[in-house]
Amino acid sequence: MAVYTQVADDELAAFLDAYDIGALVSYKGIAEGVENSNYFLQTERGSFILTLYEKRVDP
């Protein structure tokens, strides 16, 4: 499973308030991936992908 960081409903909704994508309707983790946590988001304005970068790389 590629969701390493779990996100609480209220935390995600509060985070998304800063973006003009509508209210959160639903979300689920995406199992594909190797290193980052990915979520499929459904909002009142459409579908989105949220990626949480788990490992930082120095430039």
VONUNU-576077 format. One record per atom (N, C-alpha, C): residue in three letters; z, x, y. Coordinates in steps of 0.2 Angstrom, whole numbers, padded with zeros to 4 digits, always signed. Example, Ala and Ser with C-alpha at 12.3 -4.5 7.8 and 13.67 -1.06 7.14 Angstrom:
BEGIN
ALA+0039+0066-0028ALA+0039+0062-0022ALA+0039+0066-0016SER+0035+0064-0011SER+0036+0068-0005SER+0039+0064+0000
//
This chain:
BEGIN
MET+0000+0004-0006MET+0000+0000+0000MET+0000+0004+0006ALA-0004+0003+0011ALA-0005+0007+0017ALA-0001+0004+0023VAL+0004+0000+0022VAL+0008-0002+0028VAL+0015+0001+0027TYR+0016+0007+0031TYR+0022+0011+0031TYR+0027+0008+0035THR+0025+0006+0041THR+0030+0003+0046THR+0029-0005+0046GLN+0035-0008+0044GLN+0035-0015+0044GLN+0037-0017+0052VAL+0034-0023+0054VAL+0034-0025+0060VAL+0038-0032+0060ALA+0043-0033+0064ALA+0046-0040+0064ALA+0042-0045+0068ASP+0042-0051+0067ASP+0038-0056+0070ASP+0039-0056+0078ASP+0046-0056+0080ASP+0047-0056+0087ASP+0045-0050+0091GLU+0046-0044+0087GLU+0044-0038+0090GLU+0036-0038+0092LEU+0033-0040+0087LEU+0025-0040+0087LEU+0023-0045+0093ALA+0026-0051+0093ALA+0024-0056+0098ALA+0026-0053+0105ALA+0032-0050+0106ALA+0033-0047+0112ALA+0029-0041+0114PHE+0027-0037+0110PHE+0022-0032+0111PHE+0015-0034+0113LEU+0013-0039+0110LEU+0006-0042+0111LEU+0006-0046+0118ASP+0012-0048+0121ASP+0012-0051+0127ASP+0009-0047+0133ALA+0009-0040+0132ALA+0007-0036+0137ALA-0001-0036+0137TYR-0004-0039+0132TYR-0011-0039+0132TYR-0014-0046+0132ASP-0020-0047+0135ASP-0023-0053+0136ASP-0027-0056+0130ILE-0023-0057+0125ILE-0027-0059+0118ILE-0024-0065+0116GLY-0020-0069+0119GLY-0018-0075+0117GLY-0011-0074+0113ALA-0008-0080+0111ALA-0002-0080+0108ALA-0004-0078+0100LEU+0001-0075+0097LEU+0000-0073+0090LEU+0001-0079+0086VAL-0004-0080+0081VAL-0004-0086+0077VAL-0001-0083+0070SER-0004-0078+0067SER-0002-0075+0061SER-0004-0068+0061TYR-0001-0064+0056TYR-0003-0057+0055TYR-0001-0055+0047LYS-0005-0050+0045LYS-0003-0048+0038LYS-0005-0040+0038GLY-0002-0037+0034GLY-0003-0030+0033GLY-0010-0029+0029ILE-0013-0024+0030ILE-0019-0022+0027ILE-0018-0016+0022ALA-0019-0017+0016ALA-0018-0012+0010ALA-0022-0006+0011GLU-0028-0006+0013GLU-0032-0001+0013GLU-0030+0004+0018GLY-0031+0011+0017GLY-0029+0016+0022GLY-0025+0021+0018VAL-0024+0027+0022VAL-0021+0032+0018VAL-0014+0034+0022GLU-0015+0034+0029GLU-0009+0037+0033GLU-0006+0033+0038ASN-0010+0028+0040ASN-0007+0023+0046ASN-0006+0016+0043SER-0002+0013+0047SER-0001+0006+0046SER-0006+0001+0049ASN-0009-0003+0046ASN-0014-0007+0049ASN-0012-0015+0048TYR-0013-0019+0053TYR-0012-0026+0052TYR-0018-0030+0055PHE-0020-0035+0051PHE-0024-0040+0054PHE-0021-0045+0058LEU-0023-0046+0064LEU-0019-0051+0068LEU-0024-0057+0070GLN-0021-0063+0070GLN-0025-0069+0072GLN-0021-0071+0078THR-0024-0072+0083THR-0021-0075+0089THR-0025-0081+0092GLU-0023-0084+0097GLU-0026-0090+0100GLU-0033-0088+0102ARG-0035-0082+0103ARG-0041-0080+0106ARG-0045-0076+0101GLY-0043-0075+0095GLY-0048-0072+0090GLY-0044-0068+0085SER-0048-0063+0082SER-0045-0059+0077SER-0045-0052+0079PHE-0040-0048+0078PHE-0039-0041+0080PHE-0036-0037+0074ILE-0037-0030+0075ILE-0034-0026+0070ILE-0029-0021+0075LEU-0023-0021+0072LEU-0018-0017+0075LEU-0017-0011+0071THR-0017-0005+0073THR-0016+0002+0070THR-0010+0005+0073LEU-0005+0006+0068LEU+0001+0010+0070LEU+0000+0017+0068TYR-0001+0022+0072TYR-0002+0029+0070TYR+0004+0032+0067GLU+0005+0034+0061GLU+0011+0036+0058GLU+0012+0044+0059LYS+0007+0048+0060LYS+0007+0055+0060LYS+0003+0057+0066ARG+0007+0061+0071ARG+0003+0064+0077ARG+0000+0070+0075VAL-0005+0072+0078VAL-0009+0078+0077VAL-0009+0081+0084ASP-0007+0088+0084ASP-0008+0091+0091ASP-0015+0093+0092PRO-0017+0092+0099PRO-0024+0093+0101PRO-0026+0100+0101
//
